């Protein structure tokens, strides 16, 4: 079992079931035009934040 930050025990089987359910939808989103655009925007924001922190 995995213990999260609030002390709940979550059976590994439940974690894997959730992952099997969500992973195809996540991949589908990031393969879409919208997902690609949002990811590019996120990467740009991250680069801007990294630049600000470096100063």
C-alpha positions in Angstrom: 0.0 0.0 0.0 1.0 3.5 -0.7 0.6 6.1 2.1 -0.1 9.7 0.9 0.6 13.0 2.6 -2.5 12.8 4.8 -1.8 9.3 6.1 -4.3 7.4 4.0 -3.4 3.9 2.9 -4.3 3.4 -0.8 -4.0 -0.2 -2.1 -1.5 -0.5 -5.0 -4.2 -2.2 -7.0 -6.4 0.9 -6.7 -3.6 3.2 -7.8 -2.9 1.0 -10.8 -6.6 0.8 -11.7 -6.8 4.6 -11.7 -3.7 4.9 -13.8 -5.0 2.5 -16.4 -8.2 4.6 -16.5 -6.5 8.0 -16.8 -3.4 7.3 -18.8 -5.2 6.9 -22.2 -7.2 10.1 -21.7 -4.0 12.0 -20.7 -2.2 10.7 -23.8 -5.2 11.6 -26.0 -5.2 15.1 -24.7 -1.5 15.7 -25.2 -1.6 14.3 -28.7 -4.4 16.8 -29.6 -3.8 20.2 -31.0 -5.2 21.8 -27.9 -2.9 19.7 -25.7 0.2 20.5 -27.8 -0.7 24.2 -27.6 -1.2 24.2 -23.9 2.0 22.2 -23.3 4.0 24.7 -25.4 2.5 27.6 -23.4 3.4 25.8 -20.2 7.0 25.3 -21.3 7.2 29.0 -22.3 6.0 30.0 -18.8 8.4 27.7 -17.2 11.3 29.2 -19.2 10.2 32.7 -18.2 10.1 31.7 -14.5 13.5 30.0 -14.8 14.9 33.2 -16.3 13.4 35.3 -13.5 14.9 33.0 -10.9 18.3 33.1 -12.5 18.6 36.9 -12.1 
